Amino acid sequence: MEKLEAFLSKWLLPIAAKLEQNPQMAAIRRAMMTLVPVTLIGSLPTMFTQLSGFTNLPAFLTAAIGYMAKITAPLAFPTMGCLGVYVAIFIGYYYSEERKVWNIGAMVTALASFLAVATLTTEAGATDVSYYGGSGIFTAIVVGLFSVEILSIFRNKLNFTINLGEGVPTPIKRSFENLWPILFSLLIIATLKLIIESVTGVAVVKLVEALFAPLTASVNTLPGILFILFMTQLLWWFGIHGYAVMAPVWLAVAFANVETNAVFAAGTSSTFMVVTPDFFWNLAGVTGSGITGALCFLMATSKAKQYKAIGRISIVPAFFGIGESVIFGIPVMLNPVMFIPWLLSAPIAAIIGWVAISSGFMKPFSLVSPYLPIPFGALIACMDWKYLIVLALILVSAVLIYLPFFKICEKQAIEAEESASKDTRTLEDVDLDF
């Protein structure tokens, strides 16, 4: 165990630490998380479409659902149909903070660059905006980062600005200061687009899609998911925020899959994807990374006073997917006893969830769950009560995985408490003479 820890500390941790602090990864992660409200609103048309399929409902309720389906239908395209557009805007905003440029200018640059690349023309001469949605997310990330990087070079390093002097209103001053950097950034993007498409004969957005196809394919496989979860848990054990490092790998793919599943739920397609944000949040990571809700249960029923106290105060946070109090309370990090169950718990949960969805036992997540306590958000996201059975199976299996290892930690904690209770010395008994 010591040799393994030394090896990983030498080779893995420096790389993981750099990835956690990497400005591009940070911008991607924050942009994808900011996308959640957009997907929540975009889920409404899908939700009412699914509800309209329920039979034996009261007439007034069926009518109300029908009206809500008609009201929310126009929201589908400006939300789920424009996921790539929002990602470009969010990338521009968050990456501007990393590169210290005007956030509005960066958002305009990233958005205009993405629209220039993602807008296609059909053979009939019509405008094709299909890549504005989930299929254009990777293009939005690449183009957004690249365009803001160019903007930063012209604004901060080359200092291509127009200075209007003092006394000019701030919005006008900022606009003219960034006019040349924005213009040159867009011209460079447009020129590169023309060159690449002239040489390859393929649209840039399709080339980016093909470039990321291996990543998309691997994330959408069980071995790929298990590897991501294994690395996430391993980094957590070493004290590095595993989710922060690994989330950018799968978030873009997962959000794109929500759009696919929404079409499946509407009954217009037979294709669905297992991996969505809620697969990670409400199956593989339910109650917190490493299925900490299982540890919370074991601690709350423990004979060790310290564990019992921490476990009881951690019950409510566990329903919201927050498990840090348990992780630090045992602690899990750098604890050799908890190494094996910590690594196994999330992958086992993922296997259970994968089998349940891919076999058809449980419906796939076609929405992004609202931030509600477990299990209500997940039930809304999949619209299937069988999720409760899958959830129970995951929690029970996690308890069984942790139990023998937790008993070892519990025994050590009880012995420490008994030893402390026998030590009746006070400060007056301590010899402080030197």
Buried (B, 14 or more C-beta within 10 A) or exposed (E): EEEEBEEBEEEBBEEBBEBBEBBBBBBBBBBBBBBBBBBBBBBBBBBBBBBEEEEEEEEEEBEBBEEBBEEBEEBBBBBBBBBBBBBBBBBBBBBBBBBEBBBBBBBBBBBBBBBBBBBBEEEEEEEBBBBBBBBBBBBBBBBBBBBBBBBBBBBBEEEBBEEEEEEBEEEEBBBBBBBBBBEBBBEBBBEBBEEBBEEEEEBBBBBBBEEBEEBBEBBBEBEBBBBBBBBBBBBBBBBBBBBBBBBBBBBBBBBBBBBBBBBBBBEEEEEBBBBBBBBBBBBBBBBBBBBBBBBBBBBBEBEBEBBBBBBBBBBEBBBBBBBEBBBEBBEBBEBEBBBBBBBBBBBBBBBBBBBBBBEEEBBBBBBBBEEBEBBEBBBBBBBBEEBEEBBEBBBEBBBEBBEEBBEEBBEEBBEEBEEEEEEEEEEEEEEEEE
